[in-house]
Amino acid sequence: MELLIKLLTVLVLGAVELWVAIPAGLALELSPSVTAITAASGGVLGLLVILTLGERIRNKLLKRVNREDKRNKYIDRLFFWMSLGIIICAIGLTIVVEFGLMGIESVMRS
């Protein structure tokens, strides 16, 4: 039962973030080969989930807009806002990590 929980943990982490799943699997004392296979399987599982849900969401969005012009305009606007959100999140995470590391360094020095 304990091994199953460890494998499921690595599988789910692999679906979310592969670079987190491998160290977690090693920290859970799984063998490197089992960790790699389980994390890779989780990554493929995550990919399949995203592809399936993404296709359904795309189809719903395309059905929502009737005319070709509106459809292209809507999808372009959606793509713009998604790209802008990704950029803002990346900048925000960079700032948080930098200030977080600076805070840790100042605590360590004192």
MDTraj code that builds the backbone (N, CA, C; nanometers):
import mdtraj as md
import numpy as np

residues = "MET GLU LEU LEU ILE LYS LEU LEU THR VAL LEU VAL LEU GLY ALA VAL GLU LEU TRP VAL ALA ILE PRO ALA GLY LEU ALA LEU GLU LEU SER PRO SER VAL THR ALA ILE THR ALA ALA SER GLY GLY VAL LEU GLY LEU LEU VAL ILE LEU THR LEU GLY GLU ARG ILE ARG ASN LYS LEU LEU LYS ARG VAL ASN ARG GLU ASP LYS ARG ASN LYS TYR ILE ASP ARG LEU PHE PHE TRP MET SER LEU GLY ILE ILE ILE CYS ALA ILE GLY LEU THR ILE VAL VAL GLU PHE GLY LEU MET GLY ILE GLU SER VAL MET ARG SER".split()
xyz = np.array([
    [0.0826, -0.1194, 0.0000],
    [0.0000, 0.0000, 0.0000],
    [0.0865, 0.1251, 0.0000],
    [0.1946, 0.1199, 0.0761],
    [0.2851, 0.2348, 0.0839],
    [0.3514, 0.2599, -0.0513],
    [0.3896, 0.1525, -0.1202],
    [0.4516, 0.1655, -0.2515],
    [0.3533, 0.2251, -0.3521],
    [0.2270, 0.1855, -0.3447],
    [0.1251, 0.2382, -0.4344],
    [0.1071, 0.3885, -0.4148],
    [0.1071, 0.4334, -0.2905],
    [0.0938, 0.5762, -0.2610],
    [0.2135, 0.6525, -0.3153],
    [0.3329, 0.5966, -0.3002],
    [0.4526, 0.6622, -0.3537],
    [0.4465, 0.6713, -0.5059],
    [0.4051, 0.5623, -0.5704],
    [0.3968, 0.5622, -0.7159],
    [0.2915, 0.6610, -0.7663],
    [0.1764, 0.6655, -0.7001],
    [0.0730, 0.7604, -0.7404],
    [0.1180, 0.9049, -0.7197],
    [0.1923, 0.9291, -0.6135],
    [0.2455, 1.0631, -0.5888],
    [0.3387, 1.1057, -0.7015],
    [0.4295, 1.0182, -0.7394],
    [0.5230, 1.0494, -0.8474],
    [0.4483, 1.0627, -0.9801],
    [0.3473, 0.9803, -1.0034],
    [0.2686, 0.9869, -1.1261],
    [0.1967, 1.1205, -1.1380],
    [0.1321, 1.1634, -1.0309],
    [0.0590, 1.2908, -1.0330],
    [0.1566, 1.4080, -1.0473],
    [0.2679, 1.4025, -0.9751],
    [0.3673, 1.5090, -0.9887],
    [0.4254, 1.5115, -1.1297],
    [0.4411, 1.3956, -1.1918],
    [0.4888, 1.3893, -1.3293],
    [0.3896, 1.4505, -1.4260],
    [0.2610, 1.4368, -1.3970],
    [0.1588, 1.4977, -1.4826],
    [0.1611, 1.6491, -1.4701],
    [0.1948, 1.6980, -1.3506],
    [0.1972, 1.8423, -1.3280],
    [0.3309, 1.9017, -1.3703],
    [0.4391, 1.8464, -1.3195],
    [0.5725, 1.8995, -1.3477],
    [0.6740, 1.7872, -1.3385],
    [0.7362, 1.7571, -1.4510],
    [0.8279, 1.6438, -1.4583],
    [0.9531, 1.6665, -1.3735],
    [1.0016, 1.7899, -1.3706],
    [1.1250, 1.8198, -1.2979],
    [1.1051, 1.8152, -1.1467],
    [0.9838, 1.8136, -1.1009],
    [0.9558, 1.7993, -0.9579],
    [0.9366, 1.6519, -0.9227],
    [0.8827, 1.5754, -1.0162],
    [0.8490, 1.4355, -0.9897],
    [0.9732, 1.3497, -0.9671],
    [1.0777, 1.3739, -1.0426],
    [1.1969, 1.2891, -1.0309],
    [1.2662, 1.3060, -0.8957],
    [1.2949, 1.4294, -0.8511],
    [1.3530, 1.4410, -0.7164],
    [1.2594, 1.3907, -0.6059],
    [1.1287, 1.4104, -0.6256],
    [1.0339, 1.3610, -0.5251],
    [1.0366, 1.2092, -0.5177],
    [1.0450, 1.1441, -0.6329],
    [1.0522, 0.9977, -0.6340],
    [1.1787, 0.9465, -0.5673],
    [1.2873, 1.0161, -0.5919],
    [1.4124, 0.9764, -0.5255],
    [1.4061, 1.0037, -0.3754],
    [1.3397, 1.1129, -0.3381],
    [1.3236, 1.1433, -0.1952],
    [1.2326, 1.0423, -0.1263],
    [1.1391, 0.9866, -0.2020],
    [1.0513, 0.8830, -0.1464],
    [1.1173, 0.7455, -0.1467],
    [1.2445, 0.7422, -0.1828],
    [1.3278, 0.6219, -0.1821],
    [1.2806, 0.5171, -0.2828],
    [1.2338, 0.5636, -0.3982],
    [1.2053, 0.4725, -0.5087],
    [1.3326, 0.4603, -0.5924],
    [1.3473, 0.3504, -0.6622],
    [1.4661, 0.3336, -0.7449],
    [1.4614, 0.4334, -0.8608],
    [1.5775, 0.4733, -0.9109],
    [1.5791, 0.5730, -1.0187],
    [1.5034, 0.5289, -1.1444],
    [1.5130, 0.4017, -1.1798],
    [1.4430, 0.3561, -1.3001],
    [1.2910, 0.3601, -1.2806],
    [1.2431, 0.3177, -1.1650],
    [1.0988, 0.3213, -1.1367],
    [1.0511, 0.4661, -1.1325],
    [1.1318, 0.5529, -1.0734],
    [1.0967, 0.6948, -1.0665],
    [1.0866, 0.7545, -1.2064],
    [1.1847, 0.7253, -1.2910],
    [1.1849, 0.7816, -1.4260],
    [1.0658, 0.7320, -1.5078],
    [1.0386, 0.6041, -1.5004],
    [0.9269, 0.5478, -1.5773],
    [0.7934, 0.6026, -1.5278],
    [0.7776, 0.6100, -1.3971],
    [0.6519, 0.6593, -1.3402],
    [0.6324, 0.8077, -1.3708],
    [0.7392, 0.8876, -1.3582],
    [0.7289, 1.0306, -1.3868],
    [0.6998, 1.0546, -1.5350],
    [0.7654, 0.9800, -1.6226],
    [0.7399, 0.9941, -1.7662],
    [0.5971, 0.9527, -1.8000],
    [0.5487, 0.8472, -1.7371],
    [0.4105, 0.8050, -1.7592],
    [0.3127, 0.9123, -1.7135],
    [0.3435, 0.9749, -1.6024],
    [0.2594, 1.0846, -1.5538],
    [0.2607, 1.2027, -1.6497],
    [0.3768, 1.2315, -1.7080],
    [0.3850, 1.3388, -1.8065],
    [0.3015, 1.3109, -1.9292],
    [0.3056, 1.1883, -1.9769],
    [0.2245, 1.1498, -2.0928],
    [0.0760, 1.1542, -2.0570],
    [0.0418, 1.1095, -1.9370],
    [-0.0973, 1.1145, -1.8918],
    [-0.1473, 1.2590, -1.8853],
    [-0.0633, 1.3481, -1.8313],
    [-0.0999, 1.4895, -1.8266],
    [-0.1192, 1.5484, -1.9650],
    [-0.0331, 1.5101, -2.0587],
    [-0.0450, 1.5563, -2.1964],
    [-0.1765, 1.5107, -2.2584],
    [-0.2129, 1.3852, -2.2371],
    [-0.3376, 1.3341, -2.2932],
    [-0.4596, 1.4044, -2.2341],
    [-0.4543, 1.4332, -2.1052],
    [-0.5653, 1.5048, -2.0415],
    [-0.5795, 1.6445, -2.1012],
    [-0.4676, 1.7150, -2.1158],
    [-0.4711, 1.8503, -2.1710],
    [-0.5199, 1.8487, -2.3158],
    [-0.4723, 1.7534, -2.3948],
    [-0.5174, 1.7455, -2.5339],
    [-0.6671, 1.7189, -2.5428],
    [-0.7165, 1.6293, -2.4599],
    [-0.8587, 1.5955, -2.4632],
    [-0.9442, 1.7139, -2.4190],
    [-0.9090, 1.7739, -2.3059],
    [-0.9867, 1.8872, -2.2563],
    [-0.9718, 2.0083, -2.3465],
    [-0.8515, 2.0294, -2.3996],
    [-0.8291, 2.1438, -2.4878],
    [-0.9115, 2.1356, -2.6140],
    [-0.9250, 2.0174, -2.6705],
    [-1.0063, 1.9989, -2.7909],
    [-1.1531, 2.0262, -2.7620],
    [-1.2005, 1.9795, -2.6487],
    [-1.3414, 2.0040, -2.6130],
    [-1.3669, 2.1526, -2.5902],
    [-1.2773, 2.2178, -2.5191],
    [-1.2942, 2.3609, -2.4926],
    [-1.2872, 2.4398, -2.6227],
    [-1.1948, 2.4028, -2.7100],
    [-1.1822, 2.4711, -2.8393],
    [-1.3104, 2.4546, -2.9203],
    [-1.3649, 2.3351, -2.9227],
    [-1.4889, 2.3119, -2.9981],
    [-1.6043, 2.3932, -2.9403],
    [-1.6133, 2.4029, -2.8082],
    [-1.7195, 2.4825, -2.7469],
    [-1.7031, 2.6297, -2.7807],
    [-1.5783, 2.6778, -2.7798],
    [-1.5554, 2.8179, -2.8148],
    [-1.5897, 2.8452, -2.9605],
    [-1.5571, 2.7520, -3.0480],
    [-1.5881, 2.7716, -3.1897],
    [-1.7379, 2.7638, -3.2165],
    [-1.8114, 2.6818, -3.1432],
    [-1.9566, 2.6754, -3.1597],
    [-2.0238, 2.8012, -3.1067],
    [-1.9618, 2.8627, -3.0092],
    [-2.0183, 2.9810, -2.9466],
    [-2.0213, 3.0990, -3.0433],
    [-1.9223, 3.1090, -3.1280],
    [-1.9118, 3.2193, -3.2232],
    [-1.9613, 3.1689, -3.3587],
    [-2.0563, 3.2389, -3.4169],
    [-2.1211, 3.1886, -3.5380],
    [-2.0442, 3.2184, -3.6653],
    [-2.0104, 3.3420, -3.6900],
    [-1.9509, 3.3773, -3.8176],
    [-1.7997, 3.3584, -3.8157],
    [-1.7422, 3.3440, -3.9341],
    [-1.5977, 3.3198, -3.9497],
    [-1.5171, 3.4391, -3.8987],
    [-1.5603, 3.5603, -3.9290],
    [-1.4863, 3.6793, -3.8872],
    [-1.4847, 3.6911, -3.7355],
    [-1.5999, 3.6715, -3.6761],
    [-1.6070, 3.6793, -3.5301],
    [-1.5228, 3.5702, -3.4660],
    [-1.5247, 3.4521, -3.5263],
    [-1.4505, 3.3392, -3.4712],
    [-1.3004, 3.3704, -3.4691],
    [-1.2480, 3.4167, -3.5816],
    [-1.1051, 3.4477, -3.5875],
    [-1.0694, 3.5607, -3.4916],
    [-1.1548, 3.6616, -3.4847],
    [-1.1294, 3.7742, -3.3951],
    [-1.1319, 3.7291, -3.2497],
    [-1.2282, 3.6446, -3.2151],
    [-1.2408, 3.5958, -3.0777],
    [-1.1211, 3.5087, -3.0380],
    [-1.0816, 3.4176, -3.1260],
    [-0.9689, 3.3297, -3.0973],
    [-0.8398, 3.4105, -3.0867],
    [-0.8224, 3.5091, -3.1755],
    [-0.7028, 3.5939, -3.1679],
    [-0.6992, 3.6717, -3.0372],
    [-0.8133, 3.7251, -2.9951],
    [-0.8194, 3.7986, -2.8698],
    [-0.7921, 3.7061, -2.7510],
    [-0.8467, 3.5862, -2.7564],
    [-0.8231, 3.4884, -2.6503],
    [-0.6758, 3.4510, -2.6430],
    [-0.6145, 3.4284, -2.7583],
    [-0.4718, 3.3955, -2.7629],
    [-0.3881, 3.5098, -2.7069],
    [-0.4246, 3.6338, -2.7396],
    [-0.3518, 3.7498, -2.6881],
    [-0.3569, 3.7546, -2.5359],
    [-0.4754, 3.7396, -2.4779],
    [-0.4889, 3.7483, -2.3327],
    [-0.4220, 3.6317, -2.2624],
    [-0.4257, 3.5135, -2.3248],
    [-0.3564, 3.3991, -2.2653],
    [-0.2057, 3.4219, -2.2667],
    [-0.1532, 3.4740, -2.3771],
    [-0.0099, 3.5027, -2.3867],
    [0.0302, 3.6088, -2.2863],
    [-0.0513, 3.7122, -2.2748],
    [-0.0218, 3.8188, -2.1797],
    [-0.0234, 3.7654, -2.0365],
    [-0.1177, 3.6771, -2.0066],
    [-0.1234, 3.6179, -1.8729],
    [-0.0016, 3.5338, -1.8429],
    [0.0447, 3.4577, -1.9410],
    [0.1645, 3.3755, -1.9213],
    [0.2853, 3.4636, -1.8960],
    [0.2986, 3.5723, -1.9721],
    [0.4122, 3.6638, -1.9551],
    [0.4072, 3.7287, -1.8174],
    [0.2905, 3.7758, -1.7763],
    [0.2776, 3.8408, -1.6455],
    [0.3076, 3.7422, -1.5334],
    [0.2595, 3.6177, -1.5459],
    [0.2889, 3.5160, -1.4439],
    [0.4385, 3.4871, -1.4372],
    [0.5033, 3.4796, -1.5519],
    [0.6474, 3.4524, -1.5538],
    [0.7242, 3.5650, -1.4869],
    [0.6873, 3.6891, -1.5161],
    [0.7548, 3.8032, -1.4534],
    [0.7270, 3.8042, -1.3033],
    [0.6016, 3.7797, -1.2663],
    [0.5668, 3.7785, -1.1240],
    [0.6396, 3.6699, -1.0478],
    [0.6473, 3.5501, -1.1048],
    [0.7186, 3.4415, -1.0377],
    [0.8674, 3.4712, -1.0263],
    [0.9243, 3.5337, -1.1296],
    [1.0654, 3.5703, -1.1240],
    [1.0900, 3.6689, -1.0112],
    [1.0035, 3.7679, -0.9993],
    [1.0188, 3.8673, -0.8927],
    [1.0039, 3.8023, -0.7562],
    [0.9047, 3.7171, -0.7415],
    [0.8831, 3.6507, -0.6128],
    [1.0031, 3.5642, -0.5748],
    [1.0570, 3.4902, -0.6715],
    [1.1723, 3.4047, -0.6437],
    [1.2932, 3.4885, -0.6077],
    [1.3161, 3.5964, -0.6827],
    [1.4325, 3.6812, -0.6544],
    [1.4236, 3.7433, -0.5157],
    [1.3082, 3.8028, -0.4839],
    [1.2940, 3.8630, -0.3522],
    [1.2927, 3.7575, -0.2428],
    [1.2387, 3.6424, -0.2731],
    [1.2405, 3.5344, -0.1749],
    [1.3824, 3.4892, -0.1461],
    [1.4643, 3.4747, -0.2503],
    [1.6035, 3.4346, -0.2303],
    [1.6820, 3.5432, -0.1592],
    [1.6537, 3.6702, -0.1918],
    [1.7216, 3.7793, -0.1230],
    [1.6854, 3.7792, 0.0251],
    [1.5584, 3.7529, 0.0538],
    [1.5170, 3.7480, 0.1934],
    [1.5828, 3.6343, 0.2683],
    [1.5957, 3.5200, 0.2050],
    [1.6612, 3.4059, 0.2682],
    [1.8091, 3.4358, 0.2910],
    [1.8746, 3.5004, 0.1935],
    [2.0161, 3.5333, 0.2087],
    [2.0364, 3.6334, 0.3207],
    [1.9470, 3.7313, 0.3353],
    [1.9646, 3.8302, 0.4412],
    [1.9424, 3.7667, 0.5779],
    [1.8530, 3.6704, 0.5868],
    [1.8289, 3.6021, 0.7137],
    [1.9492, 3.5161, 0.7490],
    [2.0086, 3.4523, 0.6477],
    [2.1230, 3.3652, 0.6703],
    [2.2456, 3.4450, 0.7166],
    [2.2599, 3.5671, 0.6635],
    [2.3758, 3.6494, 0.6984],
    [2.3680, 3.7008, 0.8416],
    [2.2494, 3.7305, 0.8872],
    [2.2382, 3.7906, 1.0216],
    [2.2333, 3.6894, 1.1317],
])
top = md.Topology()
chain = top.add_chain()
for i, resn in enumerate(residues, 1):
    res = top.add_residue(resn, chain, resSeq=i)
    for name in ("N", "CA", "C"):
        top.add_atom(name, md.element.get_by_symbol(name[0]), res)
traj = md.Trajectory(xyz[None], top)
